[in-house]
Amino acid sequence: MEKRQENKMGVMPVNKLLITMSIPMMISMMFMAFYNIVDSIFVARLNEDALTAVSLAFPIQNLMIAFGTGTGVGVNALLSRSLGAKKYDYANKIANTGIKLAVITAFVFAMIGIFFGKIFYHVQTTDPVITKYGIAYVRIVTIMSFGMFTQMMNEKLLQSTGKTFPSMVTQMTGTIINLILDPIMIFGLFGFPRLEVAGAALATVTGQIVAAIAAVVVNLKVNKEIEINLVKHKMSLDVVGHIYSIGIPSIIMAAIGSVMNFGLNRILMSFTKTAIAVFGVYFKLQSIVFMPVFGLNNGMVPIIAYNYGAKKPDRIVKTIKLSIMYAVGIMFVGCVIFQTKPDVLLSMFNASPDMMTIGIQALRTISVCFVFAGYGIVLSSTFQAFGHGVLSLMVSLVRQLIFLLPAAYVFSKIGGLAAVWFAFPFAEVASVSLCTAFIFHIYRKEVKPLYEK
């Protein structure tokens, strides 16, 4: 049998490896962030109700992303570890099972959109204009979600084997198509019917479907370390169990974000619907800063998982330290921008004077915790790379449901709308403390023993 050459994740100098693995993902994530911002900028040109409707859709979109990324995290970590341990047959089972799980998940969310899209909006608002916009938006992005889930899974397969550049190209392809179609479908340019908010949703899913097709083709053409054959490799319940033992905590963790977002929207609605629009704009803007860190994590996780499987502790430790350093640096730059230019950021969304007043205070208050958030994001992904997704789940649970949401409610009663935003830095203190305790625990239990072997 021909001997396989070891993957670059086990031999390339760590800093060079992390940079070459992460930079393509950071660029693709930046494109995604840019798209999300431009998407909302176009919608905001319709009216503030349209922007509010899209903002209210965020919890269900976040839930979709939670299932896509959670399953992908499980596949990514398990597949990279299997390749590091030279278990190639098992790696093929993981890859093909992951693709089938993506299809099943898309079907489930299509059913949710068909039967529960209207209820989702009626629970949040009685405004007929916002409801009309929102129902149309949610139904399109859920019913046509097969593109998003297929794209995400195939990109994770590329990332798992260190092929982050092709992953970047496929993701950027979808994003560019989104950007081109957004104004055409929203405003009815070049003879296309004016679809308004529904046009934004249709542009999104069209880009996702094209990106999914590109990702599938690239996997079949260049990803030679795994074999994609859905007929040959049957879906394995054993593999499903292993994927979700890592992925379910990540899914729940992101789903907690949907609950937090939903709850915070209810708190903000008690003041003014403009506050919801501000919160939605904040999430779009913060993606400029957070997405590069998530891209860094996407490059980091397979490196840690591979070298854990290959029993190379020095490479694991160095990867974690460098990732923290880069993430904190990125978040510091983001903090400076949010502190010094909040008015410029908000003006991109056609902000009214009221929205500008609320938004400047919100952006400056929340961004205080950006540097600490970068540290926590890297460590949460590190826990997942070691297969300890439950620890990431605990951090998210404590931060968002035990501290942030209750604090936002209490602060709203004590200090009004302006005080709500202080719940974010308040919750980040608990997150940083837990992450620090957990990483020392993992080092003692998982990494330190590798030095003794």
Phi, psi and omega per residue, in radians:
M1 nan 2.374 -3.106
E2 -1.185 2.313 -3.139
K3 -1.358 2.275 -3.141
R4 -1.402 2.471 3.036
Q5 -1.318 2.424 -3.085
E6 -1.149 2.458 3.128
N7 -1.048 2.609 -3.116
K8 -1.030 -0.404 -3.111
M9 -1.139 -0.306 3.140
G10 -1.767 -0.140 -3.028
V11 -2.277 -0.502 -3.100
M12 -1.184 2.506 3.063
P13 -0.884 2.373 -2.916
V14 -1.039 -0.833 -3.089
N15 -1.093 -0.781 3.100
K16 -1.091 -0.725 3.136
L17 -1.088 -0.854 -3.116
L18 -1.058 -0.732 -3.138
I19 -1.169 -0.823 -3.111
T20 -1.179 -0.552 3.095
M21 -1.322 -0.652 -2.973
S22 -1.552 -0.665 -3.046
I23 -0.965 -0.845 3.096
P24 -1.020 -0.675 -3.141
M25 -1.226 -0.641 3.108
M26 -1.140 -0.702 3.119
I27 -1.138 -0.776 -3.136
S28 -1.152 -0.644 3.092
M29 -1.169 -0.642 3.088
M30 -1.128 -0.684 3.075
F31 -1.092 -0.712 3.116
M32 -1.106 -0.758 3.114
A33 -1.094 -0.744 3.134
F34 -1.073 -0.746 3.103
Y35 -1.065 -0.829 -3.116
N36 -1.011 -0.682 3.140
I37 -1.200 -0.846 -3.128
V38 -1.089 -0.672 3.095
D39 -0.950 -0.863 -3.129
S40 -1.252 -0.563 3.081
I41 -1.070 -0.764 3.114
F42 -1.128 -0.779 -3.134
V43 -1.094 -0.690 -3.140
A44 -1.095 -0.435 3.121
R45 -1.225 -0.320 3.060
L46 -1.251 -1.088 3.068
N47 -3.120 2.980 -3.109
E48 -1.188 -0.521 3.101
D49 -1.108 -0.666 3.107
A50 -1.120 -0.747 3.113
L51 -1.123 -0.699 3.107
T52 -1.122 -0.707 -3.141
A53 -1.072 -0.765 3.116
V54 -1.172 -0.655 3.111
S55 -1.110 -0.682 3.133
L56 -1.205 -0.360 3.113
A57 -1.338 -0.225 -3.022
F58 -0.988 -0.727 -3.131
P59 -0.990 -0.740 -3.110
I60 -1.318 -0.583 3.047
Q61 -1.158 -0.691 3.117
N62 -1.128 -0.609 3.102
L63 -1.153 -0.689 3.076
M64 -1.098 -0.807 3.106
I65 -1.081 -0.612 3.132
A66 -1.046 -0.811 -3.136
F67 -1.225 -0.669 3.123
G68 -1.150 -0.864 -3.116
T69 -1.278 -0.627 3.139
G70 -1.088 -0.821 3.076
T71 -1.111 -0.706 3.128
G72 -1.123 -0.671 3.097
V73 -1.081 -0.752 3.111
G74 -1.084 -0.779 3.116
V75 -1.133 -0.790 -3.098
N76 -1.021 -0.947 -3.083
A77 -1.133 -0.772 -3.083
L78 -1.206 -0.710 -3.128
L79 -1.188 -0.780 3.128
S80 -1.092 -0.721 3.133
R81 -1.133 -0.693 3.136
S82 -1.144 -0.703 3.092
L83 -1.146 -0.691 3.101
G84 -1.088 -0.602 3.138
A85 -1.555 0.100 3.113
K86 1.131 0.522 3.106
K87 -1.694 1.333 -2.958
Y88 -1.273 -0.655 3.114
D89 -1.119 -0.716 3.137
Y90 -1.181 -0.620 3.098
A91 -1.072 -0.692 3.100
N92 -1.134 -0.691 3.088
K93 -1.070 -0.742 -3.134
I94 -1.065 -0.839 -3.080
A95 -1.058 -0.843 -3.074
N96 -1.265 -0.602 3.064
T97 -1.153 -0.676 3.120
G98 -1.058 -0.720 3.125
I99 -1.098 -0.742 3.136
K100 -1.164 -0.617 3.091
L101 -1.134 -0.613 3.115
A102 -1.092 -0.728 3.132
V103 -1.141 -0.770 3.136
I104 -1.093 -0.750 -3.137
T105 -1.093 -0.706 3.119
A106 -1.064 -0.720 3.131
F107 -1.102 -0.745 3.140
V108 -1.064 -0.783 -3.118
F109 -1.254 -0.500 3.034
A110 -1.084 -0.733 3.109
M111 -1.142 -0.677 3.104
I112 -1.088 -0.762 3.138
G113 -1.117 -0.705 -3.110
I114 -1.181 -0.790 -2.989
F115 -1.686 -0.366 -3.032
F116 -2.171 0.013 -3.126
G117 -1.039 -0.753 -3.128
K118 -1.178 -0.744 3.138
I119 -1.073 -0.703 -3.116
F120 -0.969 -0.721 -3.125
Y121 -1.417 -0.631 -3.137
H122 -1.125 -0.493 3.098
V123 -1.221 -0.518 -3.022
Q124 -1.626 -0.550 -3.057
T125 -2.696 2.700 3.057
T126 -1.878 0.006 -3.141
D127 -1.190 2.075 -3.042
P128 -1.161 -0.580 -3.133
V129 -1.219 -0.829 3.123
I130 -1.077 -0.735 3.141
T131 -1.092 -0.781 -3.138
K132 -1.074 -0.823 3.107
Y133 -1.046 -0.827 -3.007
G134 -1.160 -0.748 -3.122
I135 -1.080 -0.759 3.123
A136 -1.080 -0.740 -3.113
Y137 -1.118 -0.879 -3.067
V138 -1.133 -0.710 -3.122
R139 -1.108 -0.701 -3.131
I140 -1.169 -0.817 -3.054
V141 -1.241 -0.391 3.103
T142 -1.532 -0.804 -3.110
I143 -1.111 -0.577 -3.122
M144 -1.765 0.413 -3.039
S145 -1.307 -0.121 -3.135
F146 -1.028 -0.545 3.103
G147 -1.149 -0.790 -3.124
M148 -1.094 -0.833 -3.082
F149 -1.191 -0.676 3.095
T150 -1.146 -0.746 3.117
Q151 -1.057 -0.861 -3.075
M152 -1.079 -0.741 -3.106
M153 -1.179 -0.782 -3.123
N154 -1.174 -0.554 3.067
E155 -1.217 -0.624 3.084
K156 -1.131 -0.613 3.100
L157 -1.126 -0.703 3.093
L158 -1.150 -0.742 3.133
Q159 -1.129 -0.629 -3.092
S160 -1.080 -0.502 -3.136
T161 -1.792 0.222 3.071
G162 1.482 0.135 -3.097
K163 -1.648 1.207 -3.065
T164 -1.394 -0.439 3.128
F165 -1.169 -0.863 3.064
P166 -1.043 -0.609 3.086
S167 -1.080 -0.725 3.110
M168 -1.073 -0.758 -3.090
V169 -1.101 -0.771 -3.129
T170 -1.148 -0.718 3.142
Q171 -1.174 -0.714 3.118
M172 -1.141 -0.589 3.115
T173 -1.046 -0.829 3.118
G174 -1.121 -0.694 -3.123
T175 -1.136 -0.759 3.138
I176 -1.099 -0.707 3.099
I177 -1.100 -0.718 3.067
N178 -0.991 -0.840 -3.091
L179 -1.085 -0.677 -3.134
I180 -1.213 -0.755 -3.035
L181 -1.376 -0.424 -3.078
D182 -0.908 -1.079 -3.109
P183 -1.124 -0.562 -3.127
I184 -1.127 -0.813 -3.073
M185 -1.418 -0.553 -3.137
I186 -1.258 -0.832 -3.021
F187 -1.763 -0.075 3.096
G188 1.277 0.900 -3.136
L189 -1.525 2.778 3.063
F190 0.957 0.636 3.102
G191 1.454 -0.039 3.116
F192 -1.357 2.481 3.141
P193 -1.096 2.501 3.117
R194 -1.299 1.927 -3.059
L195 -1.844 -0.178 3.118
E196 0.974 -2.220 -3.060
V197 -1.085 -0.659 3.091
A198 -1.065 -0.571 3.098
G199 -1.131 -0.645 3.091
A200 -1.093 -0.726 3.121
A201 -1.148 -0.748 -3.118
L202 -1.153 -0.660 3.084
A203 -1.112 -0.681 3.134
T204 -1.080 -0.907 -3.062
V205 -1.220 -0.531 3.094
T206 -1.125 -0.784 3.089
G207 -1.075 -0.686 3.141
Q208 -1.153 -0.696 -3.132
I209 -1.154 -0.758 3.112
V210 -1.103 -0.755 3.126
A211 -1.112 -0.634 3.118
A212 -1.110 -0.791 3.122
I213 -1.060 -0.763 3.139
A214 -1.104 -0.724 -3.123
A215 -1.155 -0.682 3.099
V216 -1.111 -0.809 -3.140
V217 -1.067 -0.772 -3.123
V218 -1.126 -0.728 3.103
N219 -1.040 -0.771 -3.128
L220 -1.175 -0.548 -3.054
K221 -1.502 -0.775 -2.951
V222 -2.009 -0.277 -3.073
N223 -1.560 1.357 -3.020
K224 -1.390 -0.186 -3.118
E225 -1.364 -0.250 3.043
I226 -2.266 2.688 -3.141
E227 -1.898 2.036 3.093
I228 -1.623 1.864 3.117
N229 -2.654 1.682 -3.016
L230 -1.204 -0.375 3.116
V231 -1.432 -0.797 -3.096
K232 -1.177 -0.775 -3.082
H233 -1.716 1.737 -3.107
K234 -1.207 2.721 3.115
M235 -1.192 2.204 -3.059
S236 -1.883 2.116 3.116
L237 -1.138 -0.538 3.090
D238 -1.107 -0.765 3.120
V239 -1.176 -0.720 3.095
V240 -0.977 -0.764 3.118
G241 -1.059 -0.755 3.132
H242 -1.182 -0.686 3.119
I243 -1.064 -0.823 -3.064
Y244 -1.419 -0.272 3.007
S245 -1.116 -0.503 3.047
I246 -1.623 -0.699 -2.988
G247 -1.411 -0.581 -3.082
I248 -1.036 -0.788 3.069
P249 -0.990 -0.639 3.115
S250 -1.188 -0.676 3.095
I251 -1.119 -0.835 3.130
I252 -1.091 -0.683 -3.141
M253 -1.040 -0.812 3.126
A254 -1.261 -0.592 3.090
A255 -1.126 -0.593 3.050
I256 -1.032 -0.648 3.079
G257 -1.068 -0.638 3.086
S258 -1.151 -0.727 3.109
V259 -1.106 -0.773 3.114
M260 -1.053 -0.792 -3.119
N261 -1.108 -0.763 3.118
F262 -1.065 -0.820 -3.137
G263 -1.113 -0.723 -3.137
L264 -1.182 -0.631 3.060
N265 -1.049 -0.689 3.117
R266 -1.143 -0.697 3.103
I267 -1.124 -0.793 -3.103
L268 -1.184 -0.606 -3.141
M269 -1.096 -0.444 3.123
S270 -1.203 -0.279 3.075
F271 -1.699 -1.090 -3.116
T272 -2.916 2.586 3.115
K273 -1.187 -0.343 3.072
T274 -1.109 -0.593 3.115
A275 -1.109 -0.613 3.089
I276 -1.165 -0.724 3.093
A277 -1.071 -0.700 3.105
V278 -1.095 -0.789 3.141
F279 -1.083 -0.714 3.084
G280 -1.115 -0.719 3.103
V281 -1.137 -0.687 3.102
Y282 -1.003 -0.793 -3.115
F283 -1.118 -0.592 3.071
K284 -1.190 -0.795 -3.081
L285 -1.197 -0.706 -3.113
Q286 -1.157 -0.345 3.100
S287 -1.130 -0.434 3.076
I288 -1.023 -0.628 -3.091
V289 -1.589 -0.766 -3.037
F290 -1.305 -0.622 -3.065
M291 -1.047 -0.746 3.063
P292 -1.048 -0.601 3.101
V293 -1.194 -0.689 3.070
F294 -1.119 -0.643 3.065
G295 -1.111 -0.722 3.054
L296 -1.013 -0.760 3.124
N297 -1.101 -0.696 3.132
N298 -1.094 -0.542 3.049
G299 -1.381 -0.552 -3.073
M300 -1.307 -0.773 -3.008
V301 -0.983 -0.893 3.131
P302 -1.117 -0.515 3.106
I303 -1.137 -0.838 3.130
I304 -1.114 -0.811 -3.102
A305 -1.101 -0.751 -3.138
Y306 -1.077 -0.853 -3.070
N307 -1.294 -0.375 2.994
Y308 -1.216 -0.748 3.069
G309 -1.137 -0.584 -3.136
A310 -1.518 -0.031 3.100
K311 1.058 0.939 3.120
K312 -2.145 1.440 -3.008
P313 -1.136 -0.617 -3.133
D314 -1.046 -0.703 3.137
R315 -1.203 -0.595 3.101
I316 -1.121 -0.899 -3.091
V317 -1.071 -0.776 -3.116
K318 -1.136 -0.674 3.113
T319 -1.073 -0.772 -3.135
I320 -1.120 -0.810 -3.118
K321 -1.079 -0.803 3.142
L322 -1.124 -0.683 -3.135
S323 -1.108 -0.745 3.099
I324 -1.077 -0.776 -3.118
M325 -1.059 -0.821 -3.132
Y326 -1.157 -0.726 -3.110
A327 -1.121 -0.780 3.132
V328 -1.097 -0.679 3.109
G329 -1.104 -0.765 3.118
I330 -1.085 -0.787 -3.093
M331 -1.194 -0.548 3.095
F332 -1.123 -0.764 3.099
V333 -1.054 -0.758 3.111
G334 -1.064 -0.711 3.117
C335 -1.064 -0.769 3.137
V336 -1.068 -0.750 -3.140
I337 -1.101 -0.809 -3.116
F338 -1.159 -0.581 -3.135
Q339 -1.302 -0.613 -3.006
T340 -1.723 -0.434 -3.044
K341 -2.250 0.677 -3.114
P342 -1.123 -0.589 -3.135
D343 -1.159 -0.683 3.112
V344 -1.134 -0.753 3.139
L345 -1.079 -0.784 -3.099
L346 -1.241 -0.543 -3.119
S347 -1.121 -0.394 3.106
M348 -1.136 -0.358 -3.076
F349 -1.822 0.423 3.089
N350 0.965 0.728 -3.025
A351 -1.149 2.328 3.033
S352 -1.281 2.901 3.093
P353 -0.973 -0.686 3.126
D354 -1.153 -0.758 3.123
M355 -1.143 -0.621 3.122
M356 -1.152 -0.758 -3.132
T357 -1.085 -0.838 3.141
I358 -1.168 -0.738 -3.015
G359 -1.205 -0.707 -3.137
I360 -1.047 -0.792 3.137
Q361 -1.140 -0.716 -3.127
A362 -1.108 -0.844 -3.093
L363 -1.101 -0.733 -3.136
R364 -1.201 -0.670 -3.111
T365 -1.219 -0.833 -3.074
I366 -1.184 -0.662 -3.045
S367 -1.215 -0.195 3.072
V368 -0.969 -0.567 -3.043
C369 -1.650 0.137 -3.052
F370 -1.028 -0.784 -3.081
V371 -1.072 -0.747 3.133
F372 -1.188 -0.592 3.111
A373 -1.122 -0.671 3.120
G374 -1.050 -0.743 3.085
Y375 -1.058 -0.804 -3.104
G376 -1.184 -0.651 -3.129
I377 -1.098 -0.782 -3.136
V378 -1.098 -0.789 -3.103
L379 -1.195 -0.634 3.084
S380 -1.068 -0.716 3.094
S381 -1.212 -0.563 3.073
T382 -1.086 -0.725 3.105
F383 -1.022 -0.734 -3.140
Q384 -1.155 -0.645 3.137
A385 -1.087 -0.559 3.097
F386 -1.485 -0.022 -3.123
G387 1.511 0.211 -3.134
H388 -1.833 1.057 -3.134
G389 -1.112 -0.437 3.140
V390 -1.076 -0.608 3.121
L391 -1.151 -0.714 3.069
S392 -1.089 -0.698 3.119
L393 -1.076 -0.757 3.140
M394 -1.078 -0.725 3.114
V395 -1.078 -0.802 -3.127
S396 -1.135 -0.722 3.136
L397 -1.073 -0.836 -3.136
V398 -1.110 -0.790 -3.070
R399 -1.139 -0.875 -2.929
Q400 -1.602 -0.653 -3.067
L401 -1.779 -0.574 -3.100
I402 -1.526 -0.578 -3.117
F403 -1.892 -0.999 -2.952
L404 -1.124 -0.961 -3.043
L405 -1.146 -0.835 3.073
P406 -1.073 -0.685 3.134
A407 -1.114 -0.719 3.122
A408 -1.058 -0.707 3.137
Y409 -1.166 -0.828 -3.132
V410 -1.117 -0.795 -3.133
F411 -1.085 -0.627 -3.140
S412 -1.126 -0.593 3.129
K413 -1.339 -0.569 -3.092
I414 -1.463 -0.829 -2.996
G415 -2.093 0.081 3.137
G416 1.381 -2.876 -3.046
L417 -1.048 -0.723 -3.098
A418 -1.049 -0.534 -3.090
A419 -1.377 -0.372 -3.098
V420 -0.998 -0.696 -3.036
W421 -1.164 -0.373 3.130
F422 -1.243 -0.194 3.096
A423 -1.122 -0.489 -3.104
F424 -1.171 -0.975 3.095
P425 -1.132 -0.538 3.090
F426 -1.049 -0.787 -3.120
A427 -1.251 -0.505 -3.097
E428 -1.158 -0.504 3.111
V429 -1.059 -0.779 3.122
A430 -1.142 -0.687 -3.132
S431 -1.090 -0.812 -3.137
V432 -1.090 -0.716 -3.137
S433 -1.094 -0.807 -3.135
L434 -1.143 -0.780 -3.127
C435 -1.024 -0.719 3.141
T436 -1.117 -0.773 3.123
A437 -1.104 -0.726 -3.079
F438 -1.224 -0.655 -3.103
I439 -1.206 -0.602 3.063
F440 -1.160 -0.654 3.096
H441 -1.101 -0.790 3.135
I442 -1.129 -0.697 3.125
Y443 -1.057 -0.795 -3.126
R444 -1.143 -0.690 -3.023
K445 -1.534 -0.581 -2.992
E446 -1.932 -0.746 -3.006
V447 -1.568 -0.868 -3.088
K448 -0.967 -0.726 3.119
P449 -1.077 -0.415 3.137
L450 -1.179 -0.465 3.101
Y451 -1.205 -0.409 -3.052
E452 -1.579 -0.065 -3.089
K453 -1.656 nan nan
